[in-house]
């Protein structure tokens, strides 16, 4: 039997990352986190849009990493 991974989506509020370099850094680091399959920083809405494995720990990890690199991320919504 083939196992399929259910992909979920989440939106994180982002504070402090207003330049292109900030967004690229967050996306680059975020793609390396286990469980995160896609990540997009929207500077216009100050959000991070994430596709992930459904494990809330993956979202908490990305929030921790964003905090460590000098910005603030909080979970707004999940599907």
C-alpha positions in Angstrom: 0.0 0.0 0.0 1.4 3.4 -1.0 1.6 6.0 1.7 0.6 9.6 0.9 1.5 12.6 2.8 -1.3 15.0 3.5 -0.2 18.6 2.8 -1.7 21.3 4.9 -1.5 25.1 4.6 -0.8 27.7 7.2 -0.4 31.5 7.4 2.0 33.1 9.8 2.0 36.8 10.8 5.5 38.3 10.3 7.0 41.3 12.0 10.3 43.0 11.2 11.1 41.5 7.8 10.4 44.3 5.3 13.1 43.9 2.6 13.7 41.4 -0.2 16.8 40.1 1.5 14.8 39.3 4.7 12.2 37.4 2.7 14.8 35.4 0.8 16.6 34.5 4.0 13.4 33.3 5.6 12.4 31.3 2.6 15.8 29.7 2.2 16.0 28.7 5.8 12.4 27.6 5.9 12.8 25.2 3.0 15.5 23.3 5.1 13.1 22.6 7.9 11.8 19.0 8.0 8.0 19.0 7.3 7.9 22.3 5.4 7.3 21.6 1.7 6.8 25.1 0.4 7.2 28.6 1.9 6.5 32.1 0.6 7.1 35.4 2.3 4.6 38.1 1.3 6.1 41.4 2.3 3.0 43.3 1.2 0.8 41.5 3.7 3.5 40.8 6.3 2.7 37.1 6.2 4.5 33.8 5.6 2.4 31.2 3.6 3.5 27.7 4.2 2.6 24.2 2.9 3.6 21.6 5.4 3.1 18.0 6.6 0.3 18.8 9.0 2.5 18.5 12.1 2.1 21.6 14.3 5.7 21.1 15.4 6.8 22.0 11.9 5.1 25.4 12.3 6.5 25.9 15.7 10.0 25.2 14.3 9.7 27.8 11.6 8.5 30.4 14.1 11.5 29.6 16.3 13.9 29.9 13.3 12.4 33.2 12.2 12.7 34.5 15.8 16.4 33.4 15.9 17.3 35.3 12.7 15.8 38.5 14.2 12.2 38.7 13.1 8.9 37.6 14.7 6.5 35.0 13.4 3.2 33.8 14.9 0.7 31.3 13.6 -2.4 33.0 12.3 -4.3 30.2 10.6 -4.0 26.6 9.6 -6.1 24.4 7.3 
